[in-house]
C-alpha cells in the first residue's frame, strides 16, 4: 500500500472547496438563535396570564354559608365555621355539579371508615350542605369538599360548628 503524505497546508479548504449550503446555515445561526428566543418569549407571555389567574385548588368560585373560599395550597379554605345546613354556591355554567364531602383529621387526611357525602346540583348552582344524597346531615368537624364542574375540581377545607 502506498500512502502519499501531504503537508497540513494542503488540507485546509479553499474558497473553491466551500459548500454554499453550509455557509448559509452558519450565517443564519444567529437568526435561528433569535427566533428560538422569540418563540420562547411568546410562549411564556401566553402562559403567564393563565398561570397568574388559574388555580389548582379553586378553578372556579365557591362559597359556603356566604363565605367565599380563599385560594390556598394545596386546598382552598373557608375561614370561619359554618352551620350544617349552610348554603353552598358554585359559580359554574356546568349542567351538572357534583360535590363530595369527606370528614378529615387535623392533618387534613380523610378519617378512616368515614363515608363521603354526595351532593348533586343538576342544572343549578346553589343548594344547602344538608341536601346529601343519603339525607344525613353532616356532623360537627373538619371536612374537605371536592366540587366537580366543567371538567375541573375545586378542593375546599371547611369546618361545621
Secondary structure by P-SEA (a helix, b strand, c coil): cbbbbbcccccccccccccaaaaaaaaaaaaaaaaaaaaaaaaaaaaccccccccccccbbbbcccccccccccccccccccccccbbbbbccccbbbbbbbbbcccccccccbbbbbbbbcccccccccccccccccccccbbbbbbcccbbbbbbbbcc
